[in-house]
Amino acid sequence: MNNAIEIRNITKRFGNLAALDNVTFSVPDGSVFGLIGPDGAGKTTLYSILATLLAPDSGRATVAGLDVIKDFKRLRSAIGYMPERFSLYPDLTVSENLHFFASLFGVRVEDNFDLIAPIFGQLAKFPHRMAAALSGGMKQKLALSCALIHRPKVLLLDEPTTGVDAVSRSEFWEMLATLKQKGITILVSTSYMDEAERCDRIALINKGHILDVDAPGKLVDKTGIDIYNASAREMYPLLQAIRNIDGVKDCYTFGATLHLATDKNFNLENAIGRLRQEGLTDARIYPAKGNIEDLFIKLAKE
């Protein structure tokens, strides 16, 4: 399979800070590839390099077969870029924004409207509304439509679902699945670990380093640790108590519960007995299935 994006040994520093440190991975053509990591991991810096907005200090990257340095002018017509912050013109209407971005690439909205029609559907009801007056989900759809209007080969999405409600997030990922079927390669970054499972492959990034790259299911299989859920009425005392139990390698908040990463020395009955002795009489510990977030925490600490 050909690769739509090739990143080899990319390093970028800002003073003493290494935003990217020898980053290497590739994105297969026609896939949805996730770049997963917390704020400050280096995701936006990498996107700026791929979008030809920044030059790396060392290393090489190609997108759609074009070098991000040597071929930057040609490359800008081959990609669609949607930055994390809403970057359209708030004082232009929905229709004006769409036509403006089409004109930048020398195309008409009508030329590629079939590509954005499923996304633009709700926006079509109010073409004369100012972009500033749109809801978060509608702004997201407009920004995606403008990024696609010239029918790019590769779509770069930098944390597109940040600050968007759960329903809009789900709708957005359904849109990405449709775009993949149309042959567009998608690199999408996110700090939401649950979104990683919607990707064909993912790269885990933290503090400028790639921790691992693989299919989501294969990454989960690499956790190599036994995971348990724990809960009680008083969660903070529970967290402190569990961290002192023999066989518990790590304990951290996971939604409404705690996740325990344990080794062979962990004994479930002994652990519950210990918690009872410390006054946590309603504490519960039960087996859980590890996920990408558990692997990320393990790799980041290692």
BAKOL-288847 format. One line per field, with one value per residue (C-alpha): x, y, z; residue number from 1; residue in three letters. Coordinates in nm, 4 decimals, padded with zeros to 6 digits. Layout:
BEGIN
u: X; ...
v: Y; ...
w: Z; ...
num: NUM; ...
residuo: ALA; ...
***
This chain:
BEGIN
u: 00.0000; 00.1275; 00.1662; -00.0055; 00.2114; 00.5731; 00.7391; 01.1027; 01.3076; 01.1340; 01.2727; 01.1564; 01.2821; 01.1696; 01.4647; 01.5346; 01.1986; 01.1919; 00.8363; 00.9109; 01.1992; 01.2920; 00.9293; 00.8803; 00.5632; 00.3659; -00.0025; -00.1370; -00.3200; -00.6992; -00.6959; -00.8113; -00.5016; -00.5194; -00.2525; -00.3381; -00.1938; -00.2588; -00.2232; 00.1413; 00.2356; 00.3516; 00.0487; -00.0101; 00.3602; 00.3623; 00.0488; 00.2087; 00.5030; 00.2813; 00.0748; 00.3982; 00.3534; 00.6695; 01.0009; 01.1483; 01.4965; 01.5858; 01.4223; 01.1984; 00.8239; 00.6167; 00.2405; 00.0716; 00.4201; 00.5276; 00.8087; 00.6892; 00.9920; 01.0812; 00.7257; 00.5405; 00.3543; 00.2168; 00.1469; -00.0896; -00.3361; -00.3165; -00.4176; -00.7159; -00.6197; -00.8553; -00.6730; -00.7849; -00.9281; -01.2088; -01.0180; -01.2864; -01.4009; -01.6613; -01.7876; -01.8615; -02.1721; -02.1773; -02.2052; -01.9388; -01.6854; -01.7418; -01.7116; -01.4064; -01.2139; -01.3167; -01.1786; -00.8433; -00.7943; -00.9342; -01.2472; -01.6196; -01.8332; -02.0456; -01.7445; -01.7030; -02.0318; -02.1077; -01.8173; -01.9422; -02.3192; -02.3665; -02.1692; -02.3127; -02.6761; -02.7860; -02.5827; -02.7642; -03.0754; -02.9174; -02.6523; -02.6722; -02.6018; -02.2756; -02.0159; -01.9752; -02.3398; -02.3067; -02.3083; -01.9925; -02.1132; -02.2167; -01.8825; -01.7141; -01.9179; -01.8479; -01.4737; -01.4670; -01.6624; -01.4159; -01.1208; -01.2726; -01.4077; -01.1059; -01.1228; -00.7842; -00.5998; -00.5136; -00.7173; -00.5314; -00.7583; -00.6043; -00.8263; -01.1476; -01.3814; -01.2367; -01.5135; -01.7882; -02.0839; -02.1004; -02.3672; -02.1701; -01.8543; -02.0276; -02.1707; -01.8267; -01.6689; -01.9480; -01.8594; -01.4949; -01.5960; -01.7859; -01.4876; -01.2627; -01.4962; -01.4428; -01.0672; -00.9507; -00.6685; -00.7330; -00.4844; -00.6815; -00.5391; -00.7294; -00.6819; -00.9980; -00.8787; -01.2212; -01.1944; -00.8812; -01.0924; -01.2543; -00.9188; -00.7569; -00.4189; -00.2973; 00.0249; 00.0535; 00.2531; 00.3684; 00.6153; 00.7301; 00.7999; 00.6103; 00.5341; 00.3883; 00.2119; -00.0348; -00.4010; -00.6116; -00.6962; -00.3330; -00.2244; -00.4772; -00.3321; 00.0071; -00.0980; 00.0574; -00.1066; -00.4140; -00.6700; -00.9361; -01.2074; -01.2533; -01.5231; -01.6472; -01.8480; -01.5275; -01.3112; -01.0052; -00.9386; -00.9928; -00.7282; -00.4768; -00.5445; -00.5231; -00.1855; -00.0398; -00.1722; 00.0779; 00.0710; -00.0802; 00.1588; -00.0567; -00.3986; -00.5626; -00.9016; -01.0950; -01.4355; -01.6516; -01.4216; -01.0552; -00.8393; -00.5851; -00.2864; -00.1625; 00.1094; 00.1285; 00.1542; -00.1959; -00.4614; -00.8190; -00.9508; -00.6558; -00.6979; -01.0651; -00.9873; -00.7242; -00.9706; -01.2292; -00.9710; -00.9130; -01.2829; -01.3751; -01.6492; -01.8374; -01.5304; -01.5636; -01.2872; -01.3685; -01.1924; -01.1971; -01.0852; -00.7764; -00.7923; -00.5712; -00.5764; -00.4321; -00.1566; -00.0854; -00.0454; 00.1817; 00.4041; 00.4179; 00.5383; 00.7931
v: 00.0000; 00.3476; 00.6083; 00.9459; 01.0958; 01.0068; 01.1585; 01.0717; 01.1912; 01.5284; 01.7492; 02.0995; 02.3061; 02.6380; 02.7547; 02.4808; 02.3125; 02.0161; 02.0332; 01.7362; 01.4983; 01.2586; 01.1872; 00.9100; 00.7452; 00.7048; 00.7320; 00.4778; 00.6150; 00.6265; 00.5699; 00.7566; 00.7955; 00.9328; 01.1360; 01.0847; 01.2848; 01.5512; 01.9269; 02.0200; 01.6859; 01.8429; 01.7707; 02.1289; 02.1809; 01.8708; 01.9884; 02.3266; 02.1501; 01.9251; 02.2281; 02.4119; 02.6799; 02.5807; 02.4338; 02.1474; 02.1848; 01.8415; 01.5426; 01.5111; 01.4916; 01.4375; 01.4719; 01.3338; 01.2669; 01.6316; 01.7512; 02.0005; 02.2246; 02.1869; 02.1550; 02.3782; 02.5799; 02.2723; 02.0969; 02.3676; 02.2788; 01.9076; 01.9389; 02.0595; 02.2009; 02.2611; 02.4107; 02.3650; 02.7149; 02.8382; 03.0219; 03.1363; 03.4981; 03.5696; 03.8810; 03.6896; 03.4805; 03.1038; 03.1382; 03.4095; 03.2031; 02.9010; 03.0990; 03.2854; 02.9660; 02.8131; 03.1205; 03.0856; 02.7512; 02.8640; 02.6486; 02.7146; 02.5896; 02.4050; 02.2073; 02.0035; 02.0565; 01.6829; 01.6225; 01.8594; 01.8202; 01.5689; 01.8010; 02.1308; 02.0137; 02.1936; 02.5035; 02.5390; 02.6435; 02.9737; 03.0741; 03.4419; 03.3914; 03.5375; 03.2752; 03.4352; 03.3554; 02.9810; 02.7209; 02.5200; 02.2234; 02.4411; 02.6256; 02.2873; 02.1834; 02.5120; 02.4886; 02.1307; 02.2320; 02.5121; 02.2738; 02.0316; 02.2668; 02.2185; 01.8353; 01.7786; 01.4471; 01.4696; 01.6256; 01.7535; 01.7996; 01.9412; 01.8555; 01.9227; 01.8062; 02.0088; 02.1949; 02.0327; 01.8506; 01.4693; 01.4512; 01.6787; 01.4780; 01.1569; 01.3202; 01.4529; 01.1082; 00.9727; 01.2462; 01.1359; 00.7774; 00.9019; 01.1065; 00.8024; 00.6101; 00.8866; 00.8198; 01.1094; 01.0334; 01.1845; 01.2667; 01.3709; 01.4666; 01.4469; 01.4344; 01.2214; 00.8636; 00.7177; 00.8695; 00.6644; 00.3516; 00.5115; 00.5275; 00.2623; 00.3268; 00.5652; 00.7156; 00.7925; 01.1119; 01.2722; 01.5579; 01.5463; 01.1719; 00.8966; 00.6276; 00.3660; 00.3264; 00.0514; -00.0357; 00.0522; -00.3104; -00.4197; -00.1352; -00.2389; -00.5906; -00.4424; -00.3100; -00.6156; -00.5296; -00.6445; -00.3662; -00.3295; -00.0723; 00.0638; 00.2813; 00.4051; 00.6919; 00.8750; 00.8539; 01.0530; 00.8488; 00.5389; 00.6581; 00.7203; 00.3842; 00.1784; 00.3260; 00.1712; -00.1804; -00.4491; -00.5358; -00.2050; -00.0507; 00.2556; 00.3986; 00.6921; 00.8513; 00.7015; 00.8641; 00.8003; 00.5224; 00.4526; 00.2287; 00.0018; -00.1302; -00.4363; -00.7027; -01.0683; -00.9734; -00.8225; -01.0228; -00.8990; -01.0382; -00.9029; -00.5614; -00.5358; -00.6524; -00.3813; -00.1157; -00.2374; -00.2048; 00.1559; 00.2377; 00.2208; -00.0330; 00.0353; 00.0030; -00.2180; -00.3576; -00.5598; -00.6607; -00.4157; -00.4244; -00.2176; 00.0437; 00.2882; 00.5388; 00.2749; 00.1967; 00.5677; 00.6267; 00.3236; 00.4268; 00.7922; 00.6977; 00.4532
w: 00.0000; -00.0895; 00.1813; 00.1473; 00.4233; 00.5001; 00.8075; 00.8720; 01.1697; 01.1990; 01.4754; 01.5641; 01.8553; 02.0001; 02.2074; 02.4613; 02.4022; 02.1648; 02.0317; 01.8031; 01.8627; 01.5796; 01.4848; 01.2293; 01.0977; 00.7746; 00.6834; 00.4309; 00.1295; 00.1710; 00.5483; 00.8584; 01.0756; 01.4287; 01.6065; 01.9722; 02.2569; 02.5221; 02.4843; 02.4392; 02.2853; 01.9569; 01.7393; 01.6183; 01.5474; 01.3275; 01.1461; 01.0815; 00.9180; 00.7055; 00.5994; 00.4956; 00.7621; 00.9534; 00.8413; 01.0467; 01.1940; 01.0571; 00.8956; 00.5919; 00.5258; 00.2141; 00.1688; -00.1436; -00.2794; -00.2435; -00.0185; 00.2442; 00.1785; -00.1891; -00.3204; -00.0742; -00.3407; -00.5191; -00.1903; -00.0659; -00.3415; -00.2581; 00.1078; 00.3037; 00.6445; 00.9341; 01.2353; 01.5932; 01.6311; 01.4100; 01.1386; 00.8943; 00.8606; 01.1300; 00.9501; 00.6291; 00.5777; 00.5379; 00.1606; 00.1380; 00.3320; 00.1090; -00.2141; -00.0867; -00.0102; -00.3423; -00.5224; -00.3438; -00.5176; -00.8510; -00.8400; -00.8215; -00.5358; -00.7916; -00.9162; -00.5975; -00.4162; -00.4394; -00.1998; 00.0705; 00.0181; 00.3063; 00.5375; 00.4171; 00.4299; 00.7480; 00.6661; 00.3333; 00.5264; 00.6312; 00.3726; 00.4708; 00.8419; 00.9672; 01.0565; 01.4001; 01.4781; 01.4143; 01.6909; 01.7601; 01.5577; 01.2628; 01.2661; 01.2524; 00.9472; 00.7689; 00.8364; 00.7066; 00.3952; 00.3213; 00.3706; 00.1180; -00.1474; -00.3772; -00.3393; -00.1712; -00.1751; 00.1950; 00.4768; 00.7851; 01.0870; 01.4043; 01.7030; 01.5088; 01.7870; 02.0750; 02.2568; 02.0486; 02.2069; 02.2036; 01.9300; 01.6962; 01.7679; 01.6628; 01.3490; 01.2594; 01.2691; 01.0519; 00.7988; 00.8059; 00.7303; 00.4244; 00.3058; 00.3418; 00.1098; -00.1470; -00.1422; 00.0757; 00.3190; 00.6629; 00.9379; 01.2460; 01.5836; 01.9083; 02.2830; 02.3182; 02.3586; 02.2706; 01.9203; 01.8548; 01.8078; 01.5001; 01.3167; 01.0985; 01.2597; 01.5275; 01.6559; 02.0264; 02.0825; 02.4064; 02.4667; 02.1053; 02.1029; 01.9209; 02.1801; 01.9439; 01.6078; 01.5195; 01.4687; 01.7772; 01.8564; 01.8344; 02.0606; 02.3267; 02.3156; 02.4041; 02.7431; 02.9104; 03.2421; 03.4329; 03.4678; 03.7364; 03.8038; 04.1537; 04.3045; 04.6411; 04.7827; 04.8808; 04.5696; 04.6771; 04.9957; 04.7794; 04.5323; 04.8114; 04.9760; 04.6564; 04.5612; 04.8783; 04.8115; 04.7150; 04.3438; 04.2296; 03.9749; 03.9096; 03.9935; 03.8179; 03.7581; 03.4695; 03.4167; 03.7238; 03.8494; 03.9100; 03.6957; 03.8645; 03.6701; 03.8581; 03.8440; 03.9528; 04.3225; 04.3249; 04.5117; 04.4735; 04.8038; 05.0014; 04.8379; 04.9296; 05.2844; 05.3163; 05.2053; 05.4561; 05.7349; 05.6304; 05.6613; 05.2924; 05.3553; 05.0296; 04.8055; 04.4973; 04.2763; 03.9658; 03.6418; 03.3493; 02.9879; 02.9169; 02.6418; 02.4555; 02.7406; 02.9753; 02.7243; 02.6739; 03.0472; 03.0771; 02.7838; 02.8902; 03.2388; 03.1007
num: 1; 2; 3; 4; 5; 6; 7; 8; 9; 10; 11; 12; 13; 14; 15; 16; 17; 18; 19; 20; 21; 22; 23; 24; 25; 26; 27; 28; 29; 30; 31; 32; 33; 34; 35; 36; 37; 38; 39; 40; 41; 42; 43; 44; 45; 46; 47; 48; 49; 50; 51; 52; 53; 54; 55; 56; 57; 58; 59; 60; 61; 62; 63; 64; 65; 66; 67; 68; 69; 70; 71; 72; 73; 74; 75; 76; 77; 78; 79; 80; 81; 82; 83; 84; 85; 86; 87; 88; 89; 90; 91; 92; 93; 94; 95; 96; 97; 98; 99; 100; 101; 102; 103; 104; 105; 106; 107; 108; 109; 110; 111; 112; 113; 114; 115; 116; 117; 118; 119; 120; 121; 122; 123; 124; 125; 126; 127; 128; 129; 130; 131; 132; 133; 134; 135; 136; 137; 138; 139; 140; 141; 142; 143; 144; 145; 146; 147; 148; 149; 150; 151; 152; 153; 154; 155; 156; 157; 158; 159; 160; 161; 162; 163; 164; 165; 166; 167; 168; 169; 170; 171; 172; 173; 174; 175; 176; 177; 178; 179; 180; 181; 182; 183; 184; 185; 186; 187; 188; 189; 190; 191; 192; 193; 194; 195; 196; 197; 198; 199; 200; 201; 202; 203; 204; 205; 206; 207; 208; 209; 210; 211; 212; 213; 214; 215; 216; 217; 218; 219; 220; 221; 222; 223; 224; 225; 226; 227; 228; 229; 230; 231; 232; 233; 234; 235; 236; 237; 238; 239; 240; 241; 242; 243; 244; 245; 246; 247; 248; 249; 250; 251; 252; 253; 254; 255; 256; 257; 258; 259; 260; 261; 262; 263; 264; 265; 266; 267; 268; 269; 270; 271; 272; 273; 274; 275; 276; 277; 278; 279; 280; 281; 282; 283; 284; 285; 286; 287; 288; 289; 290; 291; 292; 293; 294; 295; 296; 297; 298; 299; 300; 301; 302
residuo: MET; ASN; ASN; ALA; ILE; GLU; ILE; ARG; ASN; ILE; THR; LYS; ARG; PHE; GLY; ASN; LEU; ALA; ALA; LEU; ASP; ASN; VAL; THR; PHE; SER; VAL; PRO; ASP; GLY; SER; VAL; PHE; GLY; LEU; ILE; GLY; PRO; ASP; GLY; ALA; GLY; LYS; THR; THR; LEU; TYR; SER; ILE; LEU; ALA; THR; LEU; LEU; ALA; PRO; ASP; SER; GLY; ARG; ALA; THR; VAL; ALA; GLY; LEU; ASP; VAL; ILE; LYS; ASP; PHE; LYS; ARG; LEU; ARG; SER; ALA; ILE; GLY; TYR; MET; PRO; GLU; ARG; PHE; SER; LEU; TYR; PRO; ASP; LEU; THR; VAL; SER; GLU; ASN; LEU; HIS; PHE; PHE; ALA; SER; LEU; PHE; GLY; VAL; ARG; VAL; GLU; ASP; ASN; PHE; ASP; LEU; ILE; ALA; PRO; ILE; PHE; GLY; GLN; LEU; ALA; LYS; PHE; PRO; HIS; ARG; MET; ALA; ALA; ALA; LEU; SER; GLY; GLY; MET; LYS; GLN; LYS; LEU; ALA; LEU; SER; CYS; ALA; LEU; ILE; HIS; ARG; PRO; LYS; VAL; LEU; LEU; LEU; ASP; GLU; PRO; THR; THR; GLY; VAL; ASP; ALA; VAL; SER; ARG; SER; GLU; PHE; TRP; GLU; MET; LEU; ALA; THR; LEU; LYS; GLN; LYS; GLY; ILE; THR; ILE; LEU; VAL; SER; THR; SER; TYR; MET; ASP; GLU; ALA; GLU; ARG; CYS; ASP; ARG; ILE; ALA; LEU; ILE; ASN; LYS; GLY; HIS; ILE; LEU; ASP; VAL; ASP; ALA; PRO; GLY; LYS; LEU; VAL; ASP; LYS; THR; GLY; ILE; ASP; ILE; TYR; ASN; ALA; SER; ALA; ARG; GLU; MET; TYR; PRO; LEU; LEU; GLN; ALA; ILE; ARG; ASN; ILE; ASP; GLY; VAL; LYS; ASP; CYS; TYR; THR; PHE; GLY; ALA; THR; LEU; HIS; LEU; ALA; THR; ASP; LYS; ASN; PHE; ASN; LEU; GLU; ASN; ALA; ILE; GLY; ARG; LEU; ARG; GLN; GLU; GLY; LEU; THR; ASP; ALA; ARG; ILE; TYR; PRO; ALA; LYS; GLY; ASN; ILE; GLU; ASP; LEU; PHE; ILE; LYS; LEU; ALA; LYS; GLU
***
